[in-house]
Amino acid sequence: MLDDEEDKLTVGRRPSNPIGLGWDGNVSRVHAQLERVGDAWTIADDGLSRHGTFVNGERLAGRR
């Protein structure tokens, strides 16, 4: 899913998101954004989600 063709991907319930989570009612329509930085991927909420984004049980603030 995370291929070499894209540098940014959105995650959320909206069907047009490259990474769709339509089955999860806690996920916003556009919940978070994944962005390639060098060889790694980061995740950013940046206020997109009303419920927040969690990584390993910790609420994300900014990028990770």
All heavy atoms as TSV, in Angstrom:
chain	resi	resn	atom	element	x	y	z
A	1	MET	N	N	0.817	-1.187	0.000
A	1	MET	CA	C	0.000	0.000	0.000
A	1	MET	C	C	0.868	1.261	0.000
A	1	MET	O	O	0.551	2.222	-0.661
A	1	MET	CB	C	-0.939	-0.018	1.190
A	1	MET	CG	C	-1.927	1.122	1.159
A	1	MET	SD	S	-3.160	1.040	2.443
A	1	MET	CE	C	-4.137	-0.317	1.883
A	2	LEU	N	N	1.954	1.283	0.746
A	2	LEU	CA	C	2.851	2.440	0.750
A	2	LEU	C	C	3.929	2.181	-0.291
A	2	LEU	O	O	4.939	1.562	-0.037
A	2	LEU	CB	C	3.477	2.635	2.140
A	2	LEU	CG	C	2.499	2.865	3.279
A	2	LEU	CD1	C	3.237	3.002	4.598
A	2	LEU	CD2	C	1.631	4.071	3.024
A	3	ASP	N	N	3.683	2.673	-1.489
A	3	ASP	CA	C	4.598	2.380	-2.586
A	3	ASP	C	C	5.481	3.573	-2.923
A	3	ASP	O	O	5.401	4.621	-2.306
A	3	ASP	CB	C	3.834	1.890	-3.814
A	3	ASP	CG	C	2.817	2.910	-4.314
A	3	ASP	OD1	O	3.070	4.127	-4.187
A	3	ASP	OD2	O	1.778	2.494	-4.836
A	4	ASP	N	N	6.318	3.395	-3.916
A	4	ASP	CA	C	7.268	4.424	-4.316
A	4	ASP	C	C	6.638	5.527	-5.159
A	4	ASP	O	O	7.290	6.512	-5.466
A	4	ASP	CB	C	8.429	3.791	-5.088
A	4	ASP	CG	C	9.273	2.900	-4.202
A	4	ASP	OD1	O	9.302	3.133	-2.978
A	4	ASP	OD2	O	9.895	1.972	-4.738
A	5	GLU	N	N	5.387	5.372	-5.559
A	5	GLU	CA	C	4.733	6.337	-6.437
A	5	GLU	C	C	4.207	7.560	-5.694
A	5	GLU	O	O	4.058	8.623	-6.274
A	5	GLU	CB	C	3.569	5.668	-7.178
A	5	GLU	CG	C	3.991	4.498	-8.039
A	5	GLU	CD	C	4.922	4.911	-9.165
A	5	GLU	OE1	O	4.668	5.940	-9.803
A	5	GLU	OE2	O	5.908	4.197	-9.400
A	6	GLU	N	N	3.880	7.422	-4.432
A	6	GLU	CA	C	3.249	8.496	-3.659
A	6	GLU	C	C	4.186	9.035	-2.599
A	6	GLU	O	O	4.996	8.310	-2.037
A	6	GLU	CB	C	1.976	7.978	-2.983
A	6	GLU	CG	C	0.943	7.436	-3.924
A	6	GLU	CD	C	0.261	8.509	-4.753
A	6	GLU	OE1	O	0.217	9.670	-4.331
A	6	GLU	OE2	O	-0.213	8.171	-5.845
A	7	ASP	N	N	4.052	10.332	-2.293
A	7	ASP	CA	C	4.794	10.939	-1.189
A	7	ASP	C	C	3.877	11.326	-0.038
A	7	ASP	O	O	4.332	11.527	1.083
A	7	ASP	CB	C	5.538	12.189	-1.660
A	7	ASP	CG	C	6.717	11.848	-2.544
A	7	ASP	OD1	O	7.325	10.787	-2.342
A	7	ASP	OD2	O	7.029	12.649	-3.447
A	8	LYS	N	N	2.567	11.467	-0.323
A	8	LYS	CA	C	1.585	11.808	0.704
A	8	LYS	C	C	0.320	11.001	0.474
A	8	LYS	O	O	-0.123	10.847	-0.656
A	8	LYS	CB	C	1.225	13.290	0.648
A	8	LYS	CG	C	2.341	14.206	1.041
A	8	LYS	CD	C	1.877	15.652	1.028
A	8	LYS	CE	C	3.034	16.568	1.397
A	8	LYS	NZ	N	2.616	17.979	1.392
A	9	LEU	N	N	-0.246	10.492	1.555
A	9	LEU	CA	C	-1.485	9.732	1.502
A	9	LEU	C	C	-2.371	10.157	2.665
A	9	LEU	O	O	-1.871	10.399	3.766
A	9	LEU	CB	C	-1.209	8.231	1.631
A	9	LEU	CG	C	-0.330	7.583	0.580
A	9	LEU	CD1	C	0.067	6.182	1.020
A	9	LEU	CD2	C	-1.073	7.525	-0.741
A	10	THR	N	N	-3.672	10.232	2.445
A	10	THR	CA	C	-4.592	10.513	3.537
A	10	THR	C	C	-5.255	9.228	3.999
A	10	THR	O	O	-5.431	8.277	3.246
A	10	THR	CB	C	-5.671	11.527	3.122
A	10	THR	OG1	O	-6.313	11.067	1.943
A	10	THR	CG2	C	-5.080	12.903	2.894
A	11	VAL	N	N	-5.631	9.250	5.279
A	11	VAL	CA	C	-6.281	8.133	5.941
A	11	VAL	C	C	-7.617	8.642	6.467
A	11	VAL	O	O	-7.675	9.736	7.038
A	11	VAL	CB	C	-5.431	7.635	7.132
A	11	VAL	CG1	C	-6.112	6.514	7.875
A	11	VAL	CG2	C	-4.050	7.234	6.685
A	12	GLY	N	N	-8.682	7.883	6.282
A	12	GLY	CA	C	-9.965	8.296	6.849
A	12	GLY	C	C	-11.133	7.507	6.313
A	12	GLY	O	O	-10.978	6.575	5.536
A	13	ARG	N	N	-12.355	7.914	6.751
A	13	ARG	CA	C	-13.581	7.217	6.349
A	13	ARG	C	C	-14.031	7.563	4.939
A	13	ARG	O	O	-14.740	6.791	4.312
A	13	ARG	CB	C	-14.728	7.591	7.303
A	13	ARG	CG	C	-14.735	6.865	8.589
A	13	ARG	CD	C	-16.041	7.023	9.356
A	13	ARG	NE	N	-16.894	8.102	8.940
A	13	ARG	CZ	C	-17.028	9.266	9.584
A	13	ARG	NH1	N	-16.334	9.500	10.677
A	13	ARG	NH2	N	-17.846	10.186	9.138
A	14	ARG	N	N	-13.639	8.713	4.421
A	14	ARG	CA	C	-14.070	9.125	3.080
A	14	ARG	C	C	-13.575	8.110	2.050
A	14	ARG	O	O	-12.398	7.747	2.050
A	14	ARG	CB	C	-13.523	10.516	2.777
A	14	ARG	CG	C	-14.027	11.082	1.457
A	14	ARG	CD	C	-13.547	12.479	1.246
A	14	ARG	NE	N	-14.226	13.359	2.170
A	14	ARG	CZ	C	-13.770	14.549	2.536
A	14	ARG	NH1	N	-12.629	14.999	2.063
A	14	ARG	NH2	N	-14.441	15.293	3.377
A	15	PRO	N	N	-14.447	7.657	1.165
A	15	PRO	CA	C	-14.053	6.635	0.178
A	15	PRO	C	C	-12.903	7.071	-0.736
A	15	PRO	O	O	-12.191	6.223	-1.257
A	15	PRO	CB	C	-15.327	6.409	-0.641
A	15	PRO	CG	C	-16.433	6.832	0.247
A	15	PRO	CD	C	-15.879	7.948	1.093
A	16	SER	N	N	-12.707	8.360	-0.921
A	16	SER	CA	C	-11.645	8.822	-1.812
A	16	SER	C	C	-10.254	8.782	-1.172
A	16	SER	O	O	-9.259	8.999	-1.860
A	16	SER	CB	C	-11.947	10.250	-2.286
A	16	SER	OG	O	-12.000	11.137	-1.176
A	17	ASN	N	N	-10.161	8.486	0.111
A	17	ASN	CA	C	-8.850	8.368	0.754
A	17	ASN	C	C	-8.119	7.140	0.229
A	17	ASN	O	O	-8.719	6.069	0.123
A	17	ASN	CB	C	-8.995	8.220	2.280
A	17	ASN	CG	C	-9.412	9.482	2.950
A	17	ASN	OD1	O	-8.765	10.513	2.807
A	17	ASN	ND2	N	-10.502	9.427	3.690
A	18	PRO	N	N	-6.839	7.259	-0.070
A	18	PRO	CA	C	-6.077	6.081	-0.492
A	18	PRO	C	C	-6.077	4.968	0.555
A	18	PRO	O	O	-6.025	3.799	0.222
A	18	PRO	CB	C	-4.666	6.617	-0.716
A	18	PRO	CG	C	-4.850	8.064	-1.010
A	18	PRO	CD	C	-6.035	8.483	-0.167
A	19	ILE	N	N	-6.131	5.354	1.839
A	19	ILE	CA	C	-6.215	4.377	2.917
A	19	ILE	C	C	-7.547	4.609	3.613
A	19	ILE	O	O	-7.704	5.531	4.405
A	19	ILE	CB	C	-5.032	4.510	3.898
A	19	ILE	CG1	C	-3.717	4.325	3.158
A	19	ILE	CG2	C	-5.171	3.488	5.021
A	19	ILE	CD1	C	-2.487	4.579	3.979
A	20	GLY	N	N	-8.523	3.793	3.261
A	20	GLY	CA	C	-9.879	3.960	3.763
A	20	GLY	C	C	-10.154	3.132	5.002
A	20	GLY	O	O	-9.774	1.976	5.083
A	21	LEU	N	N	-10.790	3.783	5.982
A	21	LEU	CA	C	-11.193	3.101	7.212
A	21	LEU	C	C	-12.677	3.343	7.454
A	21	LEU	O	O	-13.102	3.726	8.537
A	21	LEU	CB	C	-10.363	3.630	8.396
A	21	LEU	CG	C	-8.850	3.438	8.287
A	21	LEU	CD1	C	-8.136	4.150	9.416
A	21	LEU	CD2	C	-8.493	1.976	8.268
A	22	GLY	N	N	-13.477	3.121	6.405
A	22	GLY	CA	C	-14.898	3.390	6.461
A	22	GLY	C	C	-15.652	2.606	7.519
A	22	GLY	O	O	-16.721	3.010	7.949
A	23	TRP	N	N	-15.106	1.523	7.974
A	23	TRP	CA	C	-15.740	0.666	8.973
A	23	TRP	C	C	-15.600	1.192	10.399
A	23	TRP	O	O	-16.254	0.720	11.311
A	23	TRP	CB	C	-15.153	-0.743	8.895
A	23	TRP	CG	C	-13.650	-0.739	8.881
A	23	TRP	CD1	C	-12.853	-0.730	7.773
A	23	TRP	CD2	C	-12.773	-0.691	9.996
A	23	TRP	NE1	N	-11.527	-0.692	8.142
A	23	TRP	CE2	C	-11.461	-0.656	9.516
A	23	TRP	CE3	C	-12.971	-0.667	11.359
A	23	TRP	CZ2	C	-10.342	-0.599	10.346
A	23	TRP	CZ3	C	-11.852	-0.613	12.192
A	23	TRP	CH2	C	-10.562	-0.585	11.677
A	24	ASP	N	N	-14.722	2.205	10.623
A	24	ASP	CA	C	-14.435	2.687	11.979
A	24	ASP	C	C	-15.114	4.030	12.226
A	24	ASP	O	O	-14.689	5.061	11.707
A	24	ASP	CB	C	-12.929	2.805	12.173
A	24	ASP	CG	C	-12.536	3.058	13.622
A	24	ASP	OD1	O	-13.361	3.557	14.399
A	24	ASP	OD2	O	-11.382	2.755	13.967
A	25	GLY	N	N	-16.154	4.053	13.040
A	25	GLY	CA	C	-16.894	5.271	13.339
A	25	GLY	C	C	-16.122	6.301	14.135
A	25	GLY	O	O	-16.544	7.455	14.228
A	26	ASN	N	N	-14.986	5.935	14.738
A	26	ASN	CA	C	-14.167	6.899	15.478
A	26	ASN	C	C	-13.184	7.640	14.581
A	26	ASN	O	O	-12.516	8.559	15.025
A	26	ASN	CB	C	-13.392	6.199	16.597
A	26	ASN	CG	C	-14.297	5.755	17.710
A	26	ASN	OD1	O	-15.216	6.474	18.104
A	26	ASN	ND2	N	-14.077	4.557	18.211
A	27	VAL	N	N	-13.085	7.224	13.334
A	27	VAL	CA	C	-12.157	7.832	12.390
A	27	VAL	C	C	-12.887	8.951	11.640
A	27	VAL	O	O	-14.011	8.785	11.201
A	27	VAL	CB	C	-11.629	6.773	11.401
A	27	VAL	CG1	C	-10.818	7.391	10.285
A	27	VAL	CG2	C	-10.804	5.742	12.145
A	28	SER	N	N	-12.239	10.095	11.493
A	28	SER	CA	C	-12.812	11.221	10.761
A	28	SER	C	C	-12.802	10.935	9.265
A	28	SER	O	O	-12.111	10.028	8.801
A	28	SER	CB	C	-12.008	12.493	11.032
A	28	SER	OG	O	-12.019	12.795	12.408
A	29	ARG	N	N	-13.568	11.728	8.511
A	29	ARG	CA	C	-13.610	11.532	7.052
A	29	ARG	C	C	-12.219	11.653	6.452
A	29	ARG	O	O	-11.823	10.876	5.599
A	29	ARG	CB	C	-14.567	12.529	6.414
A	29	ARG	CG	C	-16.009	12.191	6.699
A	29	ARG	CD	C	-16.912	13.197	6.054
A	29	ARG	NE	N	-16.674	14.514	6.611
A	29	ARG	CZ	C	-17.556	15.214	7.303
A	29	ARG	NH1	N	-18.755	14.750	7.489
A	29	ARG	NH2	N	-17.244	16.385	7.791
A	30	VAL	N	N	-11.464	12.673	6.853
A	30	VAL	CA	C	-10.033	12.785	6.533
A	30	VAL	C	C	-9.352	12.873	7.890
A	30	VAL	O	O	-9.397	13.889	8.552
A	30	VAL	CB	C	-9.715	14.017	5.665
A	30	VAL	CG1	C	-8.217	14.114	5.418
A	30	VAL	CG2	C	-10.464	13.961	4.350
A	31	HIS	N	N	-8.765	11.779	8.310
A	31	HIS	CA	C	-8.318	11.634	9.691
A	31	HIS	C	C	-6.870	12.078	9.909
A	31	HIS	O	O	-6.575	12.796	10.851
A	31	HIS	CB	C	-8.478	10.168	10.113
A	31	HIS	CG	C	-8.306	9.945	11.568
A	31	HIS	ND1	N	-9.336	10.084	12.458
A	31	HIS	CD2	C	-7.216	9.612	12.282
A	31	HIS	CE1	C	-8.886	9.845	13.677
A	31	HIS	NE2	N	-7.604	9.554	13.601
A	32	ALA	N	N	-5.986	11.639	9.062
A	32	ALA	CA	C	-4.563	11.939	9.213
A	32	ALA	C	C	-3.893	11.836	7.852
A	32	ALA	O	O	-4.481	11.349	6.889
A	32	ALA	CB	C	-3.902	10.976	10.197
A	33	GLN	N	N	-2.648	12.290	7.811
A	33	GLN	CA	C	-1.897	12.242	6.562
A	33	GLN	C	C	-0.575	11.530	6.797
A	33	GLN	O	O	0.125	11.797	7.779
A	33	GLN	CB	C	-1.626	13.653	6.066
A	33	GLN	CG	C	-0.899	13.698	4.752
A	33	GLN	CD	C	-0.732	15.120	4.255
A	33	GLN	OE1	O	-0.651	16.056	5.029
A	33	GLN	NE2	N	-0.680	15.281	2.955
A	34	LEU	N	N	-0.264	10.608	5.907
A	34	LEU	CA	C	1.041	9.954	5.907
A	34	LEU	C	C	1.903	10.666	4.881
A	34	LEU	O	O	1.448	10.966	3.778
A	34	LEU	CB	C	0.912	8.479	5.532
A	34	LEU	CG	C	0.078	7.611	6.460
A	34	LEU	CD1	C	-0.074	6.220	5.873
A	34	LEU	CD2	C	0.692	7.542	7.826
A	35	GLU	N	N	3.148	10.940	5.251
A	35	GLU	CA	C	4.053	11.642	4.346
A	35	GLU	C	C	5.420	10.981	4.372
A	35	GLU	O	O	5.952	10.667	5.437
A	35	GLU	CB	C	4.181	13.107	4.758
A	35	GLU	CG	C	5.029	13.922	3.841
A	35	GLU	CD	C	5.030	15.395	4.219
A	35	GLU	OE1	O	4.311	15.801	5.135
A	35	GLU	OE2	O	5.780	16.135	3.582
A	36	ARG	N	N	5.976	10.771	3.181
A	36	ARG	CA	C	7.306	10.185	3.078
A	36	ARG	C	C	8.353	11.259	3.375
A	36	ARG	O	O	8.313	12.356	2.825
A	36	ARG	CB	C	7.544	9.636	1.674
A	36	ARG	CG	C	8.873	8.942	1.508
A	36	ARG	CD	C	9.208	8.633	0.068
A	36	ARG	NE	N	8.132	7.988	-0.655
A	36	ARG	CZ	C	7.905	6.668	-0.666
A	36	ARG	NH1	N	8.688	5.875	0.016
A	36	ARG	NH2	N	6.921	6.171	-1.352
A	37	VAL	N	N	9.273	10.923	4.268
A	37	VAL	CA	C	10.411	11.781	4.573
A	37	VAL	C	C	11.651	10.915	4.400
A	37	VAL	O	O	11.921	10.042	5.218
A	37	VAL	CB	C	10.332	12.356	6.014
A	37	VAL	CG1	C	11.553	13.194	6.320
A	37	VAL	CG2	C	9.056	13.162	6.203
A	38	GLY	N	N	12.347	11.120	3.307
A	38	GLY	CA	C	13.472	10.252	2.979
A	38	GLY	C	C	12.966	8.852	2.696
A	38	GLY	O	O	12.079	8.656	1.882
A	39	ASP	N	N	13.493	7.874	3.421
A	39	ASP	CA	C	13.075	6.487	3.251
A	39	ASP	C	C	11.995	6.063	4.239
A	39	ASP	O	O	11.560	4.920	4.230
A	39	ASP	CB	C	14.271	5.545	3.413
A	39	ASP	CG	C	15.261	5.684	2.265
A	39	ASP	OD1	O	14.833	6.087	1.163
A	39	ASP	OD2	O	16.450	5.374	2.472
A	40	ALA	N	N	11.586	6.966	5.121
A	40	ALA	CA	C	10.610	6.638	6.161
A	40	ALA	C	C	9.279	7.347	5.911
A	40	ALA	O	O	9.218	8.332	5.180
A	40	ALA	CB	C	11.160	7.051	7.522
A	41	TRP	N	N	8.236	6.835	6.529
A	41	TRP	CA	C	6.918	7.458	6.486
A	41	TRP	C	C	6.632	8.069	7.850
A	41	TRP	O	O	6.941	7.477	8.879
A	41	TRP	CB	C	5.850	6.416	6.154
A	41	TRP	CG	C	5.837	6.021	4.722
A	41	TRP	CD1	C	6.543	5.008	4.145
A	41	TRP	CD2	C	5.096	6.642	3.680
A	41	TRP	NE1	N	6.278	4.958	2.800
A	41	TRP	CE2	C	5.390	5.949	2.491
A	41	TRP	CE3	C	4.204	7.708	3.625
A	41	TRP	CZ2	C	4.816	6.298	1.271
A	41	TRP	CZ3	C	3.634	8.049	2.413
A	41	TRP	CH2	C	3.945	7.349	1.245
A	42	THR	N	N	6.047	9.269	7.854
A	42	THR	CA	C	5.606	9.911	9.086
A	42	THR	C	C	4.090	10.018	9.046
A	42	THR	O	O	3.481	9.963	7.983
A	42	THR	CB	C	6.211	11.320	9.251
A	42	THR	OG1	O	5.753	12.155	8.185
A	42	THR	CG2	C	7.727	11.279	9.267
A	43	ILE	N	N	3.490	10.197	10.204
A	43	ILE	CA	C	2.049	10.410	10.276
A	43	ILE	C	C	1.814	11.746	10.963
A	43	ILE	O	O	2.504	12.090	11.927
A	43	ILE	CB	C	1.327	9.256	11.014
A	43	ILE	CG1	C	-0.182	9.446	10.934
A	43	ILE	CG2	C	1.809	9.106	12.443
A	43	ILE	CD1	C	-0.979	8.227	11.338
A	44	ALA	N	N	0.873	12.510	10.442
A	44	ALA	CA	C	0.539	13.808	11.014
A	44	ALA	C	C	-0.969	13.915	11.139
A	44	ALA	O	O	-1.702	13.568	10.213
A	44	ALA	CB	C	1.065	14.935	10.142
A	45	ASP	N	N	-1.432	14.374	12.290
A	45	ASP	CA	C	-2.854	14.643	12.481
A	45	ASP	C	C	-3.115	16.109	12.149
A	45	ASP	O	O	-4.021	16.438	11.416
A	45	ASP	CB	C	-3.246	14.313	13.917
A	45	ASP	CG	C	-4.734	14.444	14.162
A	45	ASP	OD1	O	-5.347	15.390	13.634
A	45	ASP	OD2	O	-5.295	13.619	14.894
A	46	ASP	N	N	-2.318	17.011	12.667
A	46	ASP	CA	C	-2.407	18.446	12.376
A	46	ASP	C	C	-3.827	18.983	12.449
A	46	ASP	O	O	-4.254	19.814	11.647
A	46	ASP	CB	C	-1.798	18.776	11.008
A	46	ASP	CG	C	-0.298	18.588	10.976
A	46	ASP	OD1	O	0.323	18.581	12.057
A	46	ASP	OD2	O	0.258	18.432	9.876
A	47	GLY	N	N	-4.617	18.484	13.399
A	47	GLY	CA	C	-5.966	18.971	13.610
A	47	GLY	C	C	-7.009	18.410	12.665
A	47	GLY	O	O	-8.154	18.842	12.685
A	48	LEU	N	N	-6.652	17.461	11.810
A	48	LEU	CA	C	-7.613	16.886	10.874
A	48	LEU	C	C	-8.676	16.049	11.582
A	48	LEU	O	O	-9.813	15.985	11.140
A	48	LEU	CB	C	-6.899	16.010	9.833
A	48	LEU	CG	C	-5.963	16.716	8.872
A	48	LEU	CD1	C	-5.220	15.690	8.019
A	48	LEU	CD2	C	-6.734	17.682	7.993
A	49	SER	N	N	-8.314	15.427	12.677
A	49	SER	CA	C	-9.204	14.497	13.353
A	49	SER	C	C	-9.835	15.118	14.591
A	49	SER	O	O	-9.150	15.723	15.408
A	49	SER	CB	C	-8.410	13.263	13.781
A	49	SER	OG	O	-9.161	12.489	14.674
A	50	ARG	N	N	-11.128	14.933	14.724
A	50	ARG	CA	C	-11.832	15.415	15.914
A	50	ARG	C	C	-11.480	14.557	17.127
A	50	ARG	O	O	-11.397	15.045	18.249
A	50	ARG	CB	C	-13.331	15.376	15.663
A	50	ARG	CG	C	-14.131	15.933	16.792
A	50	ARG	CD	C	-15.591	16.078	16.501
A	50	ARG	NE	N	-16.059	15.359	15.341
A	50	ARG	CZ	C	-17.255	14.859	15.213
A	50	ARG	NH1	N	-18.119	14.987	16.182
A	50	ARG	NH2	N	-17.623	14.234	14.120
A	51	HIS	N	N	-11.276	13.262	16.940
A	51	HIS	CA	C	-11.015	12.333	18.035
A	51	HIS	C	C	-9.528	12.147	18.326
A	51	HIS	O	O	-9.169	11.516	19.307
A	51	HIS	CB	C	-11.628	10.967	17.735
A	51	HIS	CG	C	-13.106	11.004	17.585
A	51	HIS	ND1	N	-13.954	11.274	18.624
A	51	HIS	CD2	C	-13.895	10.830	16.503
A	51	HIS	CE1	C	-15.196	11.255	18.200
A	51	HIS	NE2	N	-15.176	10.981	16.900
A	52	GLY	N	N	-8.663	12.652	17.481
A	52	GLY	CA	C	-7.231	12.484	17.664
A	52	GLY	C	C	-6.718	11.220	17.008
A	52	GLY	O	O	-7.473	10.329	16.648
A	53	THR	N	N	-5.415	11.184	16.839
A	53	THR	CA	C	-4.738	10.031	16.261
A	53	THR	C	C	-3.797	9.472	17.314
A	53	THR	O	O	-3.086	10.222	17.975
A	53	THR	CB	C	-3.946	10.451	15.008
A	53	THR	OG1	O	-4.864	10.981	14.055
A	53	THR	CG2	C	-3.197	9.286	14.396
A	54	PHE	N	N	-3.803	8.161	17.466
A	54	PHE	CA	C	-2.992	7.512	18.485
A	54	PHE	C	C	-1.982	6.585	17.833
A	54	PHE	O	O	-2.297	5.875	16.886
A	54	PHE	CB	C	-3.889	6.711	19.436
A	54	PHE	CG	C	-4.766	7.581	20.284
A	54	PHE	CD1	C	-5.929	8.127	19.767
A	54	PHE	CD2	C	-4.414	7.878	21.589
A	54	PHE	CE1	C	-6.742	8.946	20.536
A	54	PHE	CE2	C	-5.211	8.695	22.363
A	54	PHE	CZ	C	-6.383	9.230	21.839
A	55	VAL	N	N	-0.748	6.613	18.348
A	55	VAL	CA	C	0.324	5.717	17.907
A	55	VAL	C	C	0.820	4.981	19.145
A	55	VAL	O	O	1.270	5.610	20.106
A	55	VAL	CB	C	1.478	6.507	17.236
A	55	VAL	CG1	C	2.629	5.577	16.900
A	55	VAL	CG2	C	0.979	7.241	16.001
A	56	ASN	N	N	0.692	3.662	19.129
A	56	ASN	CA	C	1.098	2.833	20.278
A	56	ASN	C	C	0.468	3.320	21.579
A	56	ASN	O	O	1.116	3.393	22.616
A	56	ASN	CB	C	2.619	2.785	20.404
A	56	ASN	CG	C	3.265	2.112	19.227
A	56	ASN	OD1	O	2.708	1.183	18.641
A	56	ASN	ND2	N	4.435	2.573	18.840
A	57	GLY	N	N	-0.806	3.709	21.517
A	57	GLY	CA	C	-1.540	4.121	22.709
A	57	GLY	C	C	-1.342	5.568	23.136
A	57	GLY	O	O	-1.976	6.016	24.079
A	58	GLU	N	N	-0.463	6.305	22.473
A	58	GLU	CA	C	-0.216	7.709	22.821
A	58	GLU	C	C	-0.839	8.616	21.775
A	58	GLU	O	O	-0.683	8.395	20.573
A	58	GLU	CB	C	1.289	7.993	22.873
A	58	GLU	CG	C	1.992	7.367	24.045
A	58	GLU	CD	C	3.446	7.799	24.095
A	58	GLU	OE1	O	3.729	8.993	23.872
A	58	GLU	OE2	O	4.281	6.926	24.338
A	59	ARG	N	N	-1.523	9.686	22.261
A	59	ARG	CA	C	-2.130	10.625	21.328
A	59	ARG	C	C	-1.041	11.404	20.600
A	59	ARG	O	O	-0.116	11.924	21.206
A	59	ARG	CB	C	-3.065	11.572	22.065
A	59	ARG	CG	C	-3.834	12.431	21.095
A	59	ARG	CD	C	-4.921	13.194	21.761
A	59	ARG	NE	N	-5.656	13.931	20.739
A	59	ARG	CZ	C	-6.896	14.255	20.843
A	59	ARG	NH1	N	-7.572	13.952	21.927
A	59	ARG	NH2	N	-7.493	14.921	19.878
A	60	LEU	N	N	-1.178	11.465	19.302
A	60	LEU	CA	C	-0.221	12.137	18.447
A	60	LEU	C	C	-0.421	13.647	18.521
A	60	LEU	O	O	-1.534	14.128	18.473
A	60	LEU	CB	C	-0.414	11.660	16.998
A	60	LEU	CG	C	0.445	12.268	15.914
A	60	LEU	CD1	C	1.904	11.887	16.152
A	60	LEU	CD2	C	-0.013	11.789	14.568
A	61	ALA	N	N	0.662	14.370	18.662
A	61	ALA	CA	C	0.649	15.827	18.605
A	61	ALA	C	C	1.675	16.231	17.557
A	61	ALA	O	O	2.867	16.035	17.746
A	61	ALA	CB	C	0.993	16.425	19.966
A	62	GLY	N	N	1.211	16.730	16.421
A	62	GLY	CA	C	2.122	17.099	15.336
A	62	GLY	C	C	2.465	15.897	14.490
A	62	GLY	O	O	1.595	15.150	14.085
A	63	ARG	N	N	3.749	15.683	14.252
A	63	ARG	CA	C	4.208	14.577	13.385
A	63	ARG	C	C	4.938	13.534	14.203
A	63	ARG	O	O	5.557	13.816	15.200
A	63	ARG	CB	C	5.152	15.100	12.323
A	63	ARG	CG	C	4.467	16.006	11.383
A	63	ARG	CD	C	5.347	16.373	10.221
A	63	ARG	NE	N	4.602	17.287	9.397
A	63	ARG	CZ	C	3.739	16.910	8.457
A	63	ARG	NH1	N	3.567	15.655	8.214
A	63	ARG	NH2	N	3.068	17.794	7.796
A	64	ARG	N	N	4.896	12.323	13.688
A	64	ARG	CA	C	5.642	11.247	14.327
A	64	ARG	C	C	6.170	10.318	13.270
A	64	ARG	O	O	5.605	10.037	12.305
A	64	ARG	CB	C	4.743	10.457	15.260
A	64	ARG	CG	C	5.602	9.695	16.214
A	64	ARG	CD	C	4.853	9.057	17.266
A	64	ARG	NE	N	4.720	9.980	18.380
A	64	ARG	CZ	C	4.267	9.585	19.547
A	64	ARG	NH1	N	3.887	8.349	19.721
A	64	ARG	NH2	N	4.165	10.386	20.552
